[in-house]
Amino acid sequence: MPKAPTRTDAAFPLIDGGKARLVRGLGGAVYATPDPEPTGAWVGFFTRRGGVSEAPFDSLNVSTKVGDAPAAVEENLARIRASMDDAPTAWVKQVAGDTVLRVNESGFAGEADALITSREDLALVVAVADCVPVALVGGDTVGMIHSGWRGTLAGVSGKAVRRMSGDGSAEAGIPASEVTAYIGPCIRRCCYEVSEELAAEFARRFGAGVIDGRNLSLPEAIRLDLEQAGVERIVDLELCTGCRPGLFYSHRKQKPHTGRNLAAVVRRGA
């Protein structure tokens, strides 16, 4: 059985004295991880540092669909796998929706925007470049969510928590109050201006506190969604992809050509 990912080559100081620390993994890939780290799981939000892709995808891009060289992307993914101790990986085709899939095997799982598993040492991953990655850790289950504005309006994070807790189905679950949610690097209110219509829609759905004029806070909306689902422990790493172009990819700030960051969660073995 593969070992759970651990800190490897080097750990850097807390980012701005905040809730995340940068770590350089065995393969050289640099990721942000919550500080303190979760109990029973590993969470990594990979940055754009530590790969081989050339500008404008420099350097740890994980997508072959943005114009990057496939060989470079494959090398980047190999470095990321090394940082995760070569844990098998499950992924989806992200469709900006609210489908949640429970998986037990590695590989492509279908179309969805959230994955959950109770299997040890299986990495759940999503790719992002401004959208919000949310990791869920609770009991014997972990989850990883991709939440853009459409998924946030649809309540994908809350739905993933409810799926973890059983949601009245035959699946055994854990109480939502025992789940900890980690909101990763994403575009934030300071850098995310939207249309008046979309701002108004979010205000109706989540309250006026998620908007400031036409500037939208996806993390705050997700926080409210998670709280409505019963989550009591929410850790926001408070990292903005728009404000940190040297650390993360941002489609809005760097379009039309930029890369994608990988976000991952792995349930630790005993």
C-alpha positions in Angstrom: 0.0 0.0 0.0 1.4 3.4 -0.9 2.5 5.6 2.0 0.4 8.7 2.7 2.0 11.9 1.3 4.4 13.6 3.7 6.5 16.7 3.8 9.7 15.9 1.9 12.4 18.2 0.7 11.7 21.6 2.2 9.0 23.5 4.1 8.8 27.3 3.9 7.4 29.7 6.4 3.7 30.4 6.7 2.4 32.5 3.8 2.0 36.0 5.1 1.9 34.4 8.6 -1.4 32.9 7.7 -3.1 29.5 7.5 -1.0 27.8 4.8 2.6 26.8 4.3 4.5 26.2 1.1 6.2 22.8 0.8 8.5 21.5 -1.9 7.8 17.8 -2.5 10.1 15.0 -3.5 9.6 15.6 -7.2 10.2 19.3 -6.8 6.6 20.4 -7.1 5.6 23.2 -4.7 2.3 23.1 -3.0 0.4 24.9 -0.3 -0.9 22.9 2.7 -3.0 23.9 5.6 -1.1 24.7 8.8 -1.8 22.9 11.1 -2.2 19.9 8.8 -5.4 17.9 8.9 -5.7 14.8 11.1 -6.2 11.6 9.1 -5.6 13.2 5.6 -3.2 15.1 3.5 -4.3 18.2 1.6 -2.2 19.8 -1.1 -3.0 22.8 -3.3 -0.2 22.8 -5.9 1.2 26.1 -7.1 2.7 26.9 -10.5 6.2 26.4 -9.2 8.5 23.4 -9.6 7.6 22.2 -13.1 9.1 22.3 -16.5 6.5 24.1 -18.7 7.6 27.2 -20.5 5.9 30.6 -20.5 3.0 31.4 -20.4 2.4 28.0 -18.7 5.5 28.2 -16.4 5.9 25.9 -14.8 3.7 23.3 -13.1 0.7 23.3 -15.5 -1.4 20.1 -15.4 -3.6 20.6 -18.4 -3.0 19.6 -22.0 -6.0 21.5 -23.2 -4.5 25.0 -22.8 -1.8 24.8 -25.4 1.1 23.5 -23.3 3.4 20.8 -24.6 2.1 17.4 -23.7 5.6 16.2 -22.7 5.9 19.0 -20.3 2.5 18.3 -18.7 3.4 14.7 -18.3 6.6 15.6 -16.5 4.7 18.0 -14.3 2.2 15.3 -13.4 5.1 12.9 -12.6 6.6 15.5 -10.2 3.2 15.9 -8.5 2.8 12.1 -8.2 6.2 11.9 -6.6 5.1 14.6 -4.1 2.1 12.4 -3.3 4.3 9.3 -2.9 2.8 7.9 -6.1 -0.6 7.5 -4.7 -3.2 6.3 -7.3 -5.4 9.1 -8.5 -9.1 9.6 -9.3 -10.3 12.5 -11.4 -13.3 13.7 -13.3 -14.3 15.8 -16.3 -15.3 19.0 -14.6 -18.5 20.4 -16.0 -19.3 23.4 -13.7 -22.2 21.5 -12.1 -23.2 20.0 -8.8 -22.7 16.2 -9.4 -20.9 14.4 -6.6 -19.4 11.0 -7.2 -18.2 8.5 -4.6 -15.2 6.5 -5.9 -13.2 3.5 -4.8 -10.9 3.1 -7.7 -8.3 5.2 -9.4 -8.7 6.6 -12.9 -11.3 8.6 -14.7 -14.6 8.6 -12.8 -16.9 10.4 -15.2 -18.4 13.9 -15.4 -18.8 15.7 -12.0 -17.4 18.5 -9.9 -16.9 16.7 -6.6 -15.4 13.4 -5.5 -15.5 11.6 -2.2 -13.9 8.4 -1.0 -13.3 6.2 2.0 -10.4 4.4 0.4 -7.0 5.0 2.0 -4.2 6.4 -0.1 -6.4 7.3 -3.1 -5.8 10.8 -4.3 -8.8 12.8 -5.3 -7.9 15.7 -7.6 -9.4 18.7 -9.5 -7.8 21.3 -11.8 -8.3 25.0 -11.1 -7.3 28.5 -12.3 -9.5 30.8 -10.2 -12.3 28.4 -9.3 -12.4 27.3 -5.7 -11.0 24.0 -4.7 -12.5 22.7 -1.4 -11.1 19.7 0.5 -13.3 17.9 2.9 -11.9 15.7 5.7 -14.1 13.8 8.2 -13.9 10.4 9.9 -13.0 7.8 7.3 -14.0 9.9 4.3 -12.4 12.7 2.3 -13.7 14.8 -0.6 -12.4 17.2 -3.2 -14.6 19.8 -4.9 -14.3 22.1 -7.9 -16.6 25.1 -7.4 -16.8 28.0 -9.9 -19.7 30.4 -9.8 -22.1 28.0 -11.3 -21.2 25.2 -8.9 -21.3 27.6 -6.0 -24.8 28.8 -6.9 -25.9 25.1 -7.3 -24.5 24.3 -3.8 -22.0 21.7 -4.9 -20.0 22.0 -1.6 -23.0 21.5 0.6 -24.1 18.5 -1.6 -20.7 16.9 -1.2 -21.0 17.2 2.6 -24.5 15.7 2.6 -23.2 12.8 0.4 -20.4 12.2 2.9 -22.9 12.2 5.8 -25.2 9.7 4.0 -28.0 12.1 3.1 -30.7 9.5 3.9 -29.2 6.9 1.5 -28.0 3.4 2.3 -24.4 4.7 2.5 -23.0 4.9 5.9 -21.9 8.4 6.7 -20.5 10.7 9.3 -22.1 13.7 10.9 -21.5 17.0 9.0 -20.4 18.5 12.3 -17.3 16.2 12.2 -16.3 17.4 8.7 -13.5 20.0 8.3 -13.6 22.0 5.1 -10.4 23.6 3.6 -11.0 26.4 1.1 -8.0 26.6 -1.2 -6.4 29.3 -3.4 -9.0 30.9 -5.6 -10.0 34.3 -7.0 -11.4 36.4 -4.3 -13.6 39.5 -3.8 -10.6 41.9 -4.4 -10.1 40.6 -7.9 -13.5 39.2 -9.0 -15.8 41.7 -10.6 -19.0 40.2 -12.1 -22.0 41.4 -13.9 -24.8 43.2 -12.0 -27.1 40.4 -12.8 -24.8 37.7 -11.4 -24.0 39.8 -8.3 -27.8 40.2 -7.7 -28.3 36.4 -8.1 -25.6 35.7 -5.5 -27.1 38.3 -3.1 -30.5 36.6 -3.4 -29.0 33.2 -2.8 -26.5 33.9 -0.1 -27.2 37.4 1.2 -25.7 40.8 0.5 -22.5 40.0 2.5 -21.1 38.0 -0.4 -20.9 41.0 -2.7 -19.4 44.5 -2.6 -20.7 46.5 -5.5 -20.1 44.1 -8.3 -17.2 42.3 -6.6 -18.1 38.7 -5.6 -16.7 36.5 -2.8 -17.0 32.9 -3.8 -15.3 31.7 -0.6 -17.8 33.5 1.5 -20.7 32.0 -0.4 -19.2 28.6 -0.1 -18.7 29.1 3.6 -22.4 29.8 4.0 -23.3 26.8 1.9 -21.1 24.6 4.0 -22.6 26.0 7.2 -26.1 25.3 5.9 -25.0 21.7 5.4 -23.9 21.5 9.0 -20.1 22.0 8.7 -18.7 23.7 11.8 -15.0 23.8 11.1 -14.1 25.7 7.9 -10.5 26.7 7.3 -10.0 29.3 4.5 -6.4 29.5 3.4 -7.2 33.1 2.3 -5.0 32.9 -0.8 -6.1 34.9 -3.9 -5.0 33.6 -7.3 -5.6 37.0 -8.8 -3.2 38.7 -6.4 -0.4 36.1 -6.6 0.4 35.6 -10.3 3.8 34.2 -9.5 2.4 31.5 -7.3 -0.9 30.5 -8.9 -2.6 30.5 -12.4 -5.5 32.9 -12.8 -7.6 32.6 -15.9 -9.1 36.0 -15.3 -5.9 37.8 -14.7 -3.6 35.9 -17.2 -6.0 35.0 -20.1 -6.1 34.0 -22.8 -3.2 31.7 -22.1 -2.5 30.3 -18.7 -2.1 26.9 -17.0 -4.1 25.0 -14.4 -3.2 24.1 -10.8 -3.9 20.8 -9.3 -5.6 20.4 -5.9 -5.6 17.0 -4.1 -6.7 15.3 -0.9 -5.7 11.8 0.3 -7.0 9.9 3.2 -4.1 8.7 5.3 -3.6 5.1 6.1 -3.2 3.9 9.7 
